[in-house]
Amino acid sequence: MDEANIQQINNTLQFYDYAVFGYLAAFVLYAVHVFFARHPRVGQIAATVLGAAWVLQTVFLVKRTIFYYHQHNGFVLPSTNMFEVMNYFVWLSVPIYLMMEWKLIKTRLFGSFALFVPLMMLAFNARSMSMDPGAADPRELFPSLKSYWLWIHVSCMILSYAILALGAIFALLYILRSLRVVNLERFSSKFSLRDLDRTSYRMVLFGFPILTLGIFLGAVWADNAWGRYWGWDPKEVWALIIWLIYLGYIHFRMMGWVGYKPALINMLGFATVLMTFWGVNILASVFNLNSIHAYSAGGESKADLYFLGVLGLLALIPIVMLFLPSPSADTLAAELEEDDEIVPDIRRRISGGGAGSSDGLHPSPPGRSPQPPADSSQN
């Protein structure tokens, strides 16, 4: 790459740096809003800063897309390396959350939580750039990847991951509140356990069809590029695992199960998303696996292996918790005190010891749609 191109890339990265600073500022402002200053003005400022940071990141992506257009004489989505893919993830996550904040949850109390995964992506990028100054440089595409299928397939997959990440955040908040691990009572006036559960479920219902479409389009692209729809590539296998876990989650929800254990399944699903996103690259390097989807080698340092262990632990924890005792039926009944239609059913199962009275997967009463446990702090 000549000096002119390098200078152009460095100038473009300035907008990325400004965007990262804006995201960090928005995270701090959201945290101040929820933990210290509950005045609506603070939340409005946080949302404004977040939107401004997203605009700066958009400028960065547009400039890099223009650079690729001149390099390849056509449109190329900036997704040629891990830096660009994670940057794209963040860029898609932010407007989705802002739309949720405006139309769905109607509160700015969750901004710092929703930004956790995007900031984790940005931190990973910062680490990569500190270890390799060229980590953010554009990569030359394989001939088979110079296709319009690249931006269609990658956009569907990353968009679905971004939506599922938000669903997992609300599932995690549900688990923490139901176990009383942390004090989340300051959310109770705006968001009950029932609301956390509903929001998490809705995000999965939104993200799962996009995930399915992305996998299907990837198979079509693979057939066009390599003459086969499915090749058991490591990332293809992990994408299938993600799909099966979320399919099982939706199946259980449609059967009427709500609350604690579905939230654990949701968390397990997103843990496999993280393994697919990061872990496959490290596994491919450690075990010398051939993967056409590997954006970077990984696995050359102990830090990579430690990170792989953390990803494995994130997947193992919800699996273990699925087999541990759930919050008791007495506690759940107390949390449902304000819902006259559901409480009698829970009370009946407590007194009669009916099935499901302590498993955390409570079917809805006949004639009602599934309703998760409500907020205990209301009582």
C-alpha positions as CSV (number, residue, x, y, z in Angstrom):
1,M,0.0,0.0,0.0
2,D,1.5,3.4,-1.0
3,E,2.1,6.4,1.2
4,A,-0.9,8.3,-0.1
5,N,-3.3,5.4,0.7
6,I,-1.8,5.1,4.2
7,Q,-2.2,8.8,4.9
8,Q,-5.8,8.6,3.6
9,I,-6.5,5.7,6.0
10,N,-5.0,7.5,9.0
11,N,-7.1,10.6,8.3
12,T,-10.2,8.4,8.1
13,L,-9.3,6.9,11.5
14,Q,-9.5,10.3,13.2
15,F,-13.3,10.1,12.8
16,Y,-13.2,6.6,14.4
17,D,-11.3,7.9,17.3
18,Y,-13.7,10.8,17.8
19,A,-16.6,8.3,17.7
20,V,-15.0,6.0,20.3
21,F,-14.5,9.0,22.6
22,G,-18.2,9.9,22.1
23,Y,-19.4,6.4,22.9
24,L,-17.3,6.4,26.1
25,A,-18.8,9.8,27.1
26,A,-22.3,8.6,26.4
27,F,-21.7,5.5,28.5
28,V,-20.5,7.6,31.4
29,L,-23.5,10.0,31.1
30,Y,-26.0,7.1,31.0
31,A,-24.3,5.7,34.1
32,V,-24.6,9.0,35.9
33,H,-28.2,9.3,34.8
34,V,-29.2,5.9,36.3
35,F,-27.0,5.9,39.4
36,F,-26.7,9.5,40.5
37,A,-28.8,12.0,38.6
38,R,-32.2,10.9,37.6
39,H,-33.2,14.2,36.0
40,P,-34.5,13.6,32.4
41,R,-32.1,16.3,31.1
42,V,-29.1,14.1,31.9
43,G,-30.7,11.2,29.9
44,Q,-31.4,13.4,27.0
45,I,-27.8,14.7,26.9
46,A,-26.6,11.1,27.0
47,A,-28.8,10.1,24.1
48,T,-27.7,13.2,22.1
49,V,-24.0,12.4,22.7
50,L,-24.6,8.8,21.7
51,G,-26.3,9.9,18.5
52,A,-23.5,12.4,17.7
53,A,-20.9,9.6,18.2
54,W,-22.9,7.4,15.8
55,V,-22.8,10.2,13.2
56,L,-19.0,10.4,13.5
57,Q,-18.7,6.7,13.1
58,T,-21.0,6.9,10.0
59,V,-18.6,9.4,8.5
60,F,-15.7,7.0,9.2
61,L,-17.6,4.1,7.5
62,V,-18.6,6.3,4.5
63,K,-15.0,7.4,4.0
64,R,-13.7,3.9,4.2
65,T,-16.4,2.7,1.8
66,I,-15.3,5.4,-0.7
67,F,-11.7,4.2,-0.3
68,Y,-12.7,0.6,-1.1
69,Y,-14.8,1.8,-4.1
70,H,-11.7,3.4,-5.6
71,Q,-9.5,0.4,-4.8
72,H,-11.9,-2.2,-6.2
73,N,-13.8,-0.2,-8.7
74,G,-17.1,-1.1,-7.0
75,F,-19.0,-1.1,-3.7
76,V,-17.3,-3.2,-0.9
77,L,-18.7,-3.3,2.6
78,P,-15.9,-2.4,5.1
79,S,-15.8,-5.9,6.6
80,T,-12.5,-7.3,5.4
81,N,-10.9,-7.8,8.8
82,M,-12.0,-8.2,12.5
83,F,-11.5,-4.5,13.2
84,E,-14.0,-3.5,10.5
85,V,-16.5,-6.3,11.4
86,M,-16.6,-5.2,15.1
87,N,-16.9,-1.6,14.0
88,Y,-19.8,-2.5,11.9
89,F,-21.4,-4.3,14.8
90,V,-21.2,-1.2,16.9
91,W,-22.6,1.0,14.1
92,L,-25.6,-1.3,13.8
93,S,-26.2,-1.7,17.6
94,V,-26.4,2.0,18.4
95,P,-29.4,3.0,16.3
96,I,-31.2,-0.2,17.3
97,Y,-30.9,0.7,20.9
98,L,-31.9,4.4,20.3
99,M,-35.0,3.2,18.5
100,M,-35.8,0.8,21.5
101,E,-35.2,3.7,23.9
102,W,-37.6,5.9,22.0
103,K,-40.4,3.5,20.9
104,L,-40.2,0.3,23.0
105,I,-38.8,0.7,26.5
106,K,-39.5,4.5,26.7
107,T,-36.8,5.1,29.3
108,R,-33.1,6.0,29.2
109,L,-32.2,4.0,32.3
110,F,-30.7,1.1,30.4
111,G,-28.2,3.0,28.1
112,S,-25.1,2.1,30.1
113,F,-26.1,-1.6,30.1
114,A,-27.0,-1.6,26.4
115,L,-23.6,-0.1,25.5
116,F,-21.7,-2.8,27.3
117,V,-21.3,-5.1,24.3
118,P,-20.5,-2.4,21.8
119,L,-17.8,-1.0,24.2
120,M,-16.4,-4.5,24.6
121,M,-16.0,-4.6,20.8
122,L,-14.3,-1.2,20.8
123,A,-12.0,-2.3,23.6
124,F,-11.0,-5.4,21.6
125,N,-10.3,-3.2,18.6
126,A,-8.1,-1.0,20.8
127,R,-6.2,-4.0,22.0
128,S,-5.7,-5.3,18.5
129,M,-4.4,-1.8,17.3
130,S,-2.0,-1.6,20.3
131,M,-0.5,-5.0,19.4
132,D,-0.5,-4.5,15.7
133,P,-0.6,-0.9,14.3
134,G,-1.8,-2.3,11.0
135,A,-4.8,-4.1,12.5
136,A,-7.2,-1.4,11.2
137,D,-5.7,-1.3,7.7
138,P,-8.0,-2.6,4.9
139,R,-7.3,-6.1,3.7
140,E,-7.2,-7.4,0.1
141,L,-10.3,-9.5,-0.6
142,F,-10.2,-13.0,-2.0
143,P,-11.7,-13.0,-5.6
144,S,-14.6,-15.1,-4.3
145,L,-15.4,-12.4,-1.8
146,K,-15.6,-9.6,-4.3
147,S,-19.4,-10.0,-4.6
148,Y,-22.6,-8.2,-3.8
149,W,-23.3,-11.2,-1.5
150,L,-20.7,-10.0,0.9
151,W,-22.6,-6.9,2.2
152,I,-25.9,-8.7,2.0
153,H,-24.8,-11.8,4.0
154,V,-22.6,-10.0,6.5
155,S,-25.1,-7.2,7.1
156,C,-27.8,-9.8,8.0
157,M,-25.5,-11.7,10.3
158,I,-24.1,-8.7,12.1
159,L,-27.5,-7.1,12.4
160,S,-29.0,-10.2,13.9
161,Y,-26.1,-10.4,16.4
162,A,-26.6,-6.8,17.4
163,I,-30.3,-7.4,18.1
164,L,-29.7,-10.6,20.0
165,A,-27.0,-8.8,22.1
166,L,-29.6,-6.4,23.3
167,G,-32.0,-9.2,24.1
168,A,-29.2,-10.9,26.1
169,I,-28.6,-7.8,28.1
170,F,-32.2,-7.6,29.2
171,A,-32.2,-11.4,29.9
172,L,-29.1,-10.8,32.1
173,L,-30.8,-8.0,34.0
174,Y,-33.8,-10.3,34.5
175,I,-31.6,-13.0,36.0
176,L,-29.7,-10.6,38.3
177,R,-32.9,-9.1,39.6
178,S,-34.6,-12.4,40.1
179,L,-31.6,-13.8,42.0
180,R,-31.2,-10.5,44.0
181,V,-27.6,-10.5,43.0
182,V,-27.5,-6.8,42.6
183,N,-29.8,-4.0,43.7
184,L,-31.7,-3.0,40.6
185,E,-34.7,-1.5,42.5
186,R,-34.1,1.9,41.0
187,F,-35.5,0.5,37.7
188,S,-38.7,-0.7,39.3
189,S,-40.7,2.5,38.8
190,K,-40.1,2.2,35.0
191,F,-39.4,-1.5,34.4
192,S,-40.7,-4.6,36.1
193,L,-39.4,-8.2,35.8
194,R,-42.2,-8.8,33.4
195,D,-41.1,-5.9,31.2
196,L,-37.5,-7.1,31.2
197,D,-38.7,-10.6,30.1
198,R,-41.0,-9.2,27.4
199,T,-38.3,-6.9,26.0
200,S,-35.7,-9.7,25.9
201,Y,-38.2,-12.0,24.1
202,R,-39.2,-9.4,21.6
203,M,-35.6,-8.8,20.6
204,V,-35.1,-12.5,20.0
205,L,-38.3,-12.6,17.9
206,F,-36.9,-9.7,15.9
207,G,-33.4,-11.0,15.5
208,F,-34.0,-14.7,14.9
209,P,-35.6,-14.3,11.4
210,I,-32.7,-12.0,10.4
211,L,-30.3,-14.6,11.6
212,T,-32.1,-17.3,9.6
213,L,-32.1,-15.1,6.5
214,G,-28.4,-14.4,6.9
215,I,-27.5,-18.1,7.2
216,F,-29.7,-19.0,4.2
217,L,-28.1,-16.2,2.1
218,G,-24.7,-17.3,3.2
219,A,-25.5,-20.8,1.9
220,V,-26.6,-19.4,-1.5
221,W,-23.4,-17.3,-1.7
222,A,-21.3,-20.3,-0.8
223,D,-22.9,-22.3,-3.7
224,N,-22.2,-19.4,-6.1
225,A,-18.6,-19.0,-4.9
226,W,-17.5,-22.6,-4.1
227,G,-20.1,-24.8,-5.6
228,R,-21.6,-26.1,-2.3
229,Y,-24.2,-24.8,0.1
230,W,-22.7,-26.2,3.2
231,G,-19.1,-27.2,4.0
232,W,-19.0,-27.7,7.8
233,D,-16.7,-24.8,8.1
234,P,-16.1,-24.0,11.8
235,K,-18.1,-20.8,11.6
236,E,-20.9,-22.5,9.7
237,V,-21.1,-25.1,12.4
238,W,-21.2,-22.5,15.2
239,A,-23.8,-20.4,13.3
240,L,-25.9,-23.6,13.2
241,I,-25.5,-24.0,16.9
242,I,-26.7,-20.4,17.5
243,W,-29.7,-21.0,15.3
244,L,-30.7,-24.2,17.1
245,I,-30.3,-22.6,20.6
246,Y,-32.5,-19.7,19.7
247,L,-35.0,-21.9,17.9
248,G,-35.2,-23.9,21.2
249,Y,-35.7,-20.7,23.1
250,I,-38.6,-19.6,20.9
251,H,-40.1,-23.1,21.1
252,F,-40.1,-23.0,24.9
253,R,-41.6,-19.5,24.9
254,M,-44.4,-20.5,22.5
255,M,-45.2,-23.5,24.8
256,G,-45.8,-20.9,27.5
257,W,-42.6,-20.9,29.5
258,V,-41.5,-17.5,30.8
259,G,-39.0,-16.1,33.3
260,Y,-35.8,-17.3,34.7
261,K,-34.8,-20.4,32.7
262,P,-35.7,-19.0,29.3
263,A,-33.5,-16.1,30.2
264,L,-30.7,-18.5,30.9
265,I,-31.2,-20.1,27.4
266,N,-31.2,-16.6,25.9
267,M,-27.8,-16.0,27.6
268,L,-26.5,-19.3,26.4
269,G,-27.5,-18.3,22.8
270,F,-25.6,-15.1,23.0
271,A,-22.5,-16.8,24.5
272,T,-22.4,-18.9,21.3
273,V,-22.7,-15.7,19.3
274,L,-19.6,-14.4,21.0
275,M,-17.8,-17.8,20.5
276,T,-18.7,-17.6,16.8
277,F,-17.6,-14.0,16.5
278,W,-14.3,-14.3,18.3
279,G,-13.6,-17.8,19.5
280,V,-13.6,-19.5,16.1
281,N,-10.7,-17.4,14.9
282,I,-8.7,-18.5,17.9
283,L,-9.7,-22.1,17.7
284,A,-8.8,-22.1,14.0
285,S,-5.3,-21.0,14.8
286,V,-4.7,-23.2,17.8
287,F,-5.9,-26.4,16.1
288,N,-4.9,-25.5,12.6
289,L,-8.4,-25.5,11.3
290,N,-9.1,-24.2,7.8
291,S,-11.8,-21.6,7.9
292,I,-12.7,-19.3,5.0
293,H,-14.5,-17.1,7.6
294,A,-11.5,-16.4,9.8
295,Y,-10.9,-12.6,9.8
296,S,-7.7,-12.9,11.7
297,A,-5.5,-15.7,13.0
298,G,-5.6,-15.2,16.7
299,G,-4.2,-17.7,19.2
300,E,-0.7,-16.4,19.0
301,S,-0.6,-15.1,22.5
302,K,-1.6,-16.3,26.0
303,A,-4.1,-13.5,26.1
304,D,-6.0,-15.0,23.2
305,L,-6.1,-18.4,24.9
306,Y,-7.3,-16.8,28.2
307,F,-10.0,-14.9,26.2
308,L,-11.0,-18.2,24.6
309,G,-11.4,-19.6,28.1
310,V,-13.5,-16.7,29.2
311,L,-15.8,-17.3,26.2
312,G,-16.1,-20.9,27.1
313,L,-16.9,-20.0,30.7
314,L,-19.6,-17.6,29.5
315,A,-21.3,-20.5,27.7
316,L,-20.8,-23.0,30.6
317,I,-22.3,-20.8,33.3
318,P,-25.9,-20.6,31.9
319,I,-25.7,-24.4,31.2
320,V,-24.9,-25.1,34.8
321,M,-27.5,-22.7,36.1
322,L,-30.2,-24.4,34.1
323,F,-29.7,-27.5,36.4
324,L,-29.6,-25.5,39.6
325,P,-32.6,-24.6,41.7
326,S,-34.5,-21.6,40.4
327,P,-36.1,-18.8,42.5
328,S,-38.8,-20.4,44.6
329,A,-42.5,-20.4,43.7
330,D,-43.3,-18.5,46.9
331,T,-41.0,-15.7,45.8
332,L,-42.5,-15.7,42.3
333,A,-46.0,-15.6,43.7
334,A,-45.1,-12.6,45.9
335,E,-43.7,-10.9,42.8
336,L,-47.0,-11.4,41.0
337,E,-49.2,-9.9,43.7
338,E,-50.6,-7.1,41.6
339,D,-51.8,-9.5,38.8
340,D,-55.1,-11.0,40.0
341,E,-55.3,-13.4,37.0
342,I,-51.9,-15.0,37.4
343,V,-51.5,-15.1,41.2
344,P,-54.3,-17.7,41.9
345,D,-52.6,-20.1,39.4
346,I,-49.2,-19.7,41.1
347,R,-50.8,-20.0,44.6
348,R,-52.5,-23.1,43.5
349,R,-49.3,-24.7,42.3
350,I,-47.5,-23.7,45.6
351,S,-50.2,-25.2,47.8
352,G,-50.7,-28.3,45.6
353,G,-47.1,-28.8,44.6
354,G,-48.0,-28.9,40.9
355,A,-45.6,-29.4,38.1
356,G,-43.4,-26.4,37.5
357,S,-43.9,-24.9,40.9
358,S,-40.2,-24.5,41.4
359,D,-38.5,-24.9,38.1
360,G,-38.6,-21.3,36.9
361,L,-40.4,-22.2,33.7
362,H,-44.0,-21.3,34.5
363,P,-46.7,-21.9,31.9
364,S,-49.4,-19.3,31.5
365,P,-52.9,-19.9,32.6
366,P,-55.4,-21.1,30.0
367,G,-56.7,-18.3,27.8
368,R,-53.8,-16.0,28.5
369,S,-50.6,-15.2,26.6
370,P,-47.4,-16.0,28.4
371,Q,-46.6,-13.4,31.2
372,P,-43.3,-13.4,33.1
373,P,-43.0,-12.6,36.8
374,A,-43.7,-9.0,37.7
375,D,-41.5,-6.7,39.8
376,S,-41.2,-7.5,43.4
377,S,-40.3,-4.0,44.4
378,Q,-43.9,-2.9,43.6
379,N,-45.0,-4.6,46.9
